[in-house]
Amino acid sequence: MTFLADIEFGFWVLIGIVWGVVKLVKLFSDENGGSTKVTPSWKSRQRGNRVRLTYINASGAHRTVYVDAASATRTGDIVKVNLWNSSGKMELVFDIIKNPEAIGMGTTPAPEPLPPVLEEEDEPPILEPKALELGEASGRKLIYTQRGGKLAVIFFDPATVEHVGNLVNLSPMGIDERYAIALGKIINPEVLENKLEELPPVLLTPEPPTPEVIEPQLPTGTRVLIRRVPTDSYEAVQVMRRLKPRLSTFEIFELLEQERLTTLTGYDHDEAIRVGGELETVGCTVDIKRDKNKPRR
């Protein structure tokens, strides 16, 4: 019984603790207007006034955006400022801002009236891509230095180049996105000029002269014409090797195929009869032709 009494006592103590926590939460809620409010993170970042900032986009049109005036900082020609009611941040070149005095960066003595703001606001061009190489290789090659000091390449479309202050706005070839590159970071600014590429002059190649056909001059004397060589020409080759000892076997085969009518020339009549007889013995068909001039001794 004592054990059950201890359990019952512990249960009622736990109920009392829970009831006390609920009362404390309700009391805290009543003191704050009946609800617990959570402040968004972007509101905690807003330190100044909400001001309207006007700038010129890449197309030359005036655009307006609302920013936190106290968040504006400037490094060189680059101005960074937090967007109002947003966690985003905008980066702009100082020269394209029409009212820098709104964020405490200079004054304009007599500002011109601003043109009507279009309802649809274009986003400013991205200052530089994160990739080290961008665009299709068919575009012009622009080399520049990124903020980290690395060299990067953009193959850009020449038709998209725009000069805005000390920036160059352009689009990579094949990509529907615009980027703004500072002129001081471009290694080869000459590629931005729209010059017609000069083609090298075409040199006319003169027609080669028609080669003069020179008929071979055969030695004078009697010639042995080989009209036909037997299918098994081994023995005929052996006879030719004795007649032409300086030629290889392959060269003798070429003579028998292509020059058999002109290769055995310059003999006297009796020697030509002997040579023709040897060739006929191994199966060749020959003719003996006496040239007009006598052979040279």
C-alpha positions in Angstrom: 0.0 0.0 0.0 2.8 2.4 0.7 4.2 1.8 -2.8 0.9 2.6 -4.4 0.6 5.8 -2.3 4.0 6.9 -3.5 3.1 6.4 -7.1 -0.2 8.4 -6.7 1.7 11.2 -5.0 4.3 11.4 -7.8 1.5 11.5 -10.4 -0.1 14.6 -8.8 3.3 16.3 -8.5 3.8 15.9 -12.2 0.3 17.3 -13.0 1.1 20.3 -10.9 4.4 21.0 -12.8 2.7 20.8 -16.2 -0.1 23.1 -15.1 2.5 25.6 -13.9 4.4 25.6 -17.2 1.1 26.2 -19.1 0.3 29.2 -16.9 3.7 30.7 -17.5 3.4 30.4 -21.2 0.0 31.9 -21.2 1.2 34.8 -19.0 4.1 35.5 -21.4 1.8 35.4 -24.4 -0.7 37.9 -22.8 2.1 40.4 -22.1 3.1 40.4 -25.8 -0.4 41.0 -27.2 -1.7 37.5 -27.1 0.7 35.9 -29.6 4.4 35.1 -30.0 6.1 37.0 -32.8 9.2 35.9 -34.7 11.2 38.7 -36.3 12.4 37.7 -39.9 16.2 37.5 -40.4 16.1 40.2 -43.1 14.4 42.7 -40.7 17.2 42.3 -38.2 19.7 43.3 -41.0 17.9 46.6 -41.7 19.7 49.4 -39.9 18.6 52.5 -41.8 15.9 54.1 -43.8 14.0 52.7 -46.8 15.1 54.8 -49.8 14.5 54.6 -53.6 17.7 54.1 -55.6 17.6 54.8 -59.4 20.2 53.4 -61.8 20.7 52.9 -65.6 20.6 49.3 -66.8 22.5 47.8 -69.7 19.8 48.8 -72.2 20.0 52.5 -71.1 16.7 52.5 -69.3 16.2 54.0 -65.9 15.3 51.4 -63.2 14.3 51.9 -59.5 14.8 49.6 -56.5 14.2 50.1 -52.8 17.2 49.6 -50.5 18.4 50.0 -46.9 20.4 53.3 -47.0 22.5 52.4 -44.0 23.8 49.2 -45.6 25.5 50.8 -48.6 29.3 50.4 -48.9 31.6 51.4 -51.7 34.9 49.6 -52.8 36.5 51.5 -55.7 33.8 51.9 -58.3 31.6 49.1 -56.9 28.7 49.9 -54.6 27.0 47.2 -52.5 23.7 47.7 -50.8 21.0 45.5 -49.2 17.6 45.3 -50.8 14.7 46.4 -48.5 12.4 43.7 -47.2 14.6 41.0 -48.7 17.8 39.1 -47.8 19.3 39.9 -51.3 22.1 42.3 -52.0 22.7 44.4 -55.1 26.1 45.4 -56.6 26.2 48.4 -58.9 28.8 50.5 -60.6 28.8 54.0 -59.0 28.7 55.8 -62.4 25.4 54.3 -63.3 23.6 55.4 -60.1 21.5 58.5 -60.7 20.9 59.5 -57.1 23.9 58.3 -55.0 23.0 60.9 -52.4 20.1 58.7 -51.4 22.5 56.3 -49.8 24.9 59.0 -48.6 27.4 58.9 -51.4 27.7 62.3 -52.9 25.2 64.9 -54.0 24.0 66.1 -57.4 23.4 69.9 -57.5 20.4 69.9 -59.8 19.1 66.4 -60.5 17.2 66.0 -63.7 13.7 64.8 -63.5 13.6 61.1 -63.7 11.7 59.5 -66.5 8.7 57.4 -65.6 9.7 54.0 -64.2 8.5 51.0 -66.0 6.3 48.6 -64.1 8.5 45.6 -65.0 12.0 46.2 -63.7 14.9 44.5 -65.4 17.5 43.0 -63.2 21.0 44.6 -63.5 23.6 42.5 -65.3 25.7 40.2 -63.3 29.1 41.8 -62.7 31.1 38.7 -63.7 30.4 34.9 -64.1 31.7 32.5 -61.5 32.8 30.0 -64.2 36.3 30.3 -65.6 35.1 29.6 -69.2 31.7 30.4 -70.6 30.1 30.5 -74.0 30.4 28.5 -77.2 33.8 28.4 -78.9 32.4 30.0 -82.1 32.2 33.4 -80.3 35.0 36.0 -79.9 37.4 35.2 -77.0 37.5 37.7 -74.2 40.2 37.2 -71.5 39.8 39.0 -68.1 40.9 38.7 -64.5 38.3 37.7 -61.9 38.2 39.2 -58.4 40.2 36.3 -57.0 43.0 37.0 -59.5 42.3 34.0 -61.8 42.2 34.4 -65.6 38.8 33.6 -67.1 37.5 33.4 -70.7 34.1 34.4 -72.2 33.4 33.5 -75.8 30.9 36.3 -76.5 28.5 37.4 -79.2 29.9 40.7 -80.8 26.3 41.9 -81.4 25.6 42.1 -77.7 28.5 44.4 -76.6 27.5 47.6 -74.8 29.7 50.1 -73.1 28.2 51.6 -69.9 30.7 53.8 -68.1 33.8 51.8 -67.3 31.9 48.5 -67.8 31.3 46.3 -70.8 28.0 44.5 -70.9 27.9 41.4 -73.1 26.3 37.9 -73.5 28.2 34.7 -74.0 27.7 33.0 -77.4 24.7 30.6 -77.1 23.7 31.8 -73.5 20.8 34.2 -72.9 22.4 36.0 -70.0 24.2 39.3 -69.7 27.4 40.0 -67.7 29.2 43.3 -66.9 33.0 43.2 -67.0 35.1 46.1 -65.8 37.3 47.5 -68.6 40.3 47.6 -66.3 40.2 43.8 -65.8 40.1 42.9 -69.6 43.4 41.6 -70.9 42.5 41.9 -74.6 40.1 44.8 -75.1 40.8 44.9 -78.8 38.4 42.0 -79.4 35.5 44.3 -78.4 36.0 46.4 -81.6 33.7 45.6 -84.4 36.2 45.6 -87.3 35.8 43.6 -90.4 38.4 41.0 -90.6 40.7 41.6 -93.5 41.2 38.5 -95.6 44.7 37.8 -97.0 45.0 38.6 -100.7 44.3 35.7 -103.0 47.4 34.8 -105.0 46.7 33.4 -108.4 48.7 30.3 -109.0 50.0 30.2 -112.6 49.2 27.2 -114.6 52.1 24.8 -114.9 53.5 24.6 -118.4 52.6 21.7 -120.5 55.5 19.2 -120.3 57.1 18.5 -123.7 56.8 14.9 -124.7 60.3 13.7 -125.6 60.3 10.4 -127.4 63.1 8.1 -126.3 66.2 8.0 -128.5 67.0 4.4 -129.1 70.6 3.4 -129.9 71.3 2.8 -133.6 71.7 -0.7 -135.0 69.5 -3.8 -135.0 66.7 -4.2 -132.5 65.2 -7.4 -131.0 61.5 -7.0 -130.5 59.9 -9.4 -128.0 56.4 -9.8 -129.2 55.2 -12.3 -126.7 56.5 -13.8 -123.4 55.3 -17.3 -122.3 53.2 -17.7 -119.2 56.0 -19.5 -117.4 58.6 -16.8 -118.0 61.2 -18.2 -115.6 63.6 -19.3 -118.4 63.0 -16.0 -120.3 64.0 -14.1 -117.1 67.2 -16.1 -116.9 68.1 -15.2 -120.5 67.4 -11.5 -119.8 69.6 -11.6 -116.7 72.5 -12.8 -118.8 71.8 -10.0 -121.3 71.2 -7.3 -118.6 73.4 -8.4 -115.6 73.0 -5.0 -113.9 69.3 -5.3 -113.4 67.5 -7.0 -110.6 64.9 -9.7 -111.1 62.0 -7.3 -110.4 63.4 -4.8 -113.0 63.7 -7.6 -115.6 60.0 -8.5 -115.0 59.1 -4.8 -115.6 61.1 -4.8 -118.8 59.3 -7.9 -120.1 55.9 -6.4 -119.2 56.3 -2.8 -120.3 59.5 -2.2 -122.4 60.0 -5.5 -124.2 59.9 -3.7 -127.6 62.7 -1.2 -126.8 64.9 -2.9 -124.3 67.1 -5.0 -126.6 68.6 -2.4 -129.0 71.9 -1.4 -130.5 73.1 -4.8 -131.7 74.7 -5.6 -135.0 72.7 -7.9 -137.2 74.5 -11.2 -136.4 74.4 -10.5 -132.6 70.7 -9.7 -132.8 70.0 -13.0 -134.6 71.8 -14.8 -131.8 69.9 -13.0 -129.0 66.6 -13.6 -130.8 67.4 -17.3 -131.1 68.0 -17.6 -127.3 64.7 -16.0 -126.6 62.8 -18.2 -129.0 64.4 -21.3 -127.5 62.7 -20.4 -124.1 59.3 -19.8 -125.8 59.4 -16.1 -126.7 58.1 -14.7 -130.0 60.6 -12.2 -131.4 61.2 -10.0 -134.5 64.5 -8.7 -135.8 64.3 -5.0 -136.9 67.2 -3.3 -138.7 67.4 0.4 -137.9 68.4 2.9 -140.6 71.7 3.9 -139.0 74.5 1.5 -138.4 75.4 0.6 -134.8 78.1 2.5 -133.1 81.3 0.6 -132.4 
